[in-house]
Amino acid sequence: MLEAAGSSPWRATLPHSVEAVPLARAMVRTALEHLDEPTHSDTAELLTAELVANAIQHTTGETPIELVVEVLPTGCQVEVHDGDPAPPGNLSHPGTMPDPWQEDGRGLLLISTLSAACGHRATDQGKAVWFTLPARRAESA
């Protein structure tokens, strides 16, 4: 279910399955179209996909995942809520470089490297993991 209150925040309840990833990317893309000064939509989509995929992979059960996209005058903030209260890995120092031959292990590194800020917080139902991106300045010709 997708809800938008004015231009912000956008909220969606997503299934606890891989189908949530493209739905989340599409929602972020749509929400960011409403910015007066656009942000890096491709980066926002990539980081959102990482957060949603992590929520699916690292939590159990069928509890839905909630996606919240807040459009700010200075850019955007994206949060992914899941039902597991355990914090994610260390977002400020995601650890060593991932093995280049492995298919996973890069999510937290991408989020901490490409976002302006990131973190997590406890919620009544589990936790929210978030990142922010600044608005992109129009390039002069």
C-alpha atoms as one frame of an Amber mdcrd trajectory, in Angstrom:
protein
   0.000   0.000   0.000   1.403   3.380  -1.023   0.529   6.611   0.725   1.744
  10.137   0.095   0.769  12.930   2.438   1.237  16.023   0.288   4.691  15.723
  -1.166   6.248  14.013   1.855   6.662  11.525   3.457   5.887   8.661   1.115
   5.125   5.335   2.827   4.659   1.833   1.489   4.150  -1.534   3.095   6.169
  -4.067   1.123   6.063  -7.862   1.148   8.832  -9.757   2.925  10.049 -11.158
  -0.398  12.307 -10.278  -3.315   9.339  -8.642  -5.063   9.774  -5.763  -2.606
  13.046  -4.591  -4.173  11.724  -3.340  -7.548   8.636  -1.908  -5.824  10.864
   0.077  -3.454  13.065   1.351  -6.298   9.991   2.514  -8.228   8.588   4.311
  -5.195  11.854   6.163  -4.576  12.071   7.164  -8.239   8.494   8.484  -8.176
   8.928  10.351  -4.890  12.127  12.058  -6.049  10.462  13.312  -9.221   8.661
  15.755  -6.906  11.826  17.548  -5.810  12.320  21.079  -7.095  16.057  20.457
  -7.099  16.600  16.815  -8.065  18.695  14.434  -6.025  20.716  11.526  -7.326
  17.821   9.213  -8.128  20.007   6.345  -9.351  22.007   6.399  -6.120  18.833
   6.625  -4.024  17.367   3.638  -5.865  20.543   1.584  -5.428  20.829   2.302
  -1.708  17.121   1.662  -1.171  17.437  -1.681  -2.950  20.337  -2.574  -0.638
  18.361  -1.688   2.509  15.288  -3.618   1.383  17.337  -6.646   0.315  19.130
  -6.606   3.688  15.809  -6.434   5.539  14.559  -9.456   3.584  17.770 -11.450
   3.923  18.513 -10.748   7.584  15.038 -10.942   9.123  12.819 -13.962   9.451
   9.112 -14.461   9.051   6.535 -12.896   6.835   6.254  -9.538   8.609   6.014
  -6.827   5.945   8.726  -4.247   5.495   7.869  -0.557   5.553   9.552   1.941
   3.256   9.450   5.642   4.124  10.786   8.264   1.712  10.921  11.798   3.018
  11.425  14.492   0.417  13.311  17.352   2.039  14.210  20.837   0.742  17.841
  19.718   0.907  17.420  16.238  -0.632  15.825  13.089   0.728  15.870  10.579
   3.565  14.947   6.939   3.028  14.104   4.540   5.862  13.427   0.816   5.767
  11.596  -0.591   8.789  11.672  -4.265   9.670  10.539  -6.382  12.600  13.970
  -7.390  13.894  15.266  -5.226  16.753  18.883  -6.349  16.203  20.964  -3.515
  14.775  22.508  -3.927  11.333  26.257  -4.155  10.940  28.272  -1.053  11.686
  27.186   1.570   9.148  29.880   4.044  10.131  32.664   1.475   9.664  31.237
  -1.403   7.627  34.355  -3.527   7.999  36.900  -4.858   5.614  36.605  -4.791
   1.859  34.269  -7.541   0.679  35.636 -10.488  -1.219  35.425  -9.538  -4.922
  34.421 -13.112  -5.792  31.380 -13.101  -3.500  27.958 -11.905  -4.622  27.065
 -10.226  -1.340  28.680  -8.232   1.442  28.790  -4.815  -0.223  25.488  -3.313
   0.933  26.590  -1.521   4.087  29.784  -0.357   2.381  27.758   1.167  -0.469
  25.332   2.832   1.925  28.022   4.340   4.143  30.141   5.447   1.180  27.502
   6.891  -1.151  25.112   8.528   1.320  25.549  11.885   3.041  24.595  10.212
   6.350  23.220   6.853   7.454  22.287   4.998  10.583  19.639   3.002  12.380
  17.257   3.450  15.270  15.018   1.238  17.348  11.273   1.334  16.685   8.316
  -0.154  18.572   8.157  -2.964  15.995  11.901  -3.543  15.435  14.266  -1.095
  13.774  14.593   1.460  10.986  17.741   1.707   8.883  18.122   4.986   7.004
  20.260   7.109   4.711  20.130  10.679   3.424  21.204  12.137   0.096  21.620
  15.816  -0.704  19.870  17.516  -3.604  21.994  17.663  -6.704  22.927  21.172
  -7.768  22.080  22.072 -11.318  25.223  21.944 -13.412  26.101  25.126 -15.247
  26.519  25.000 -18.988
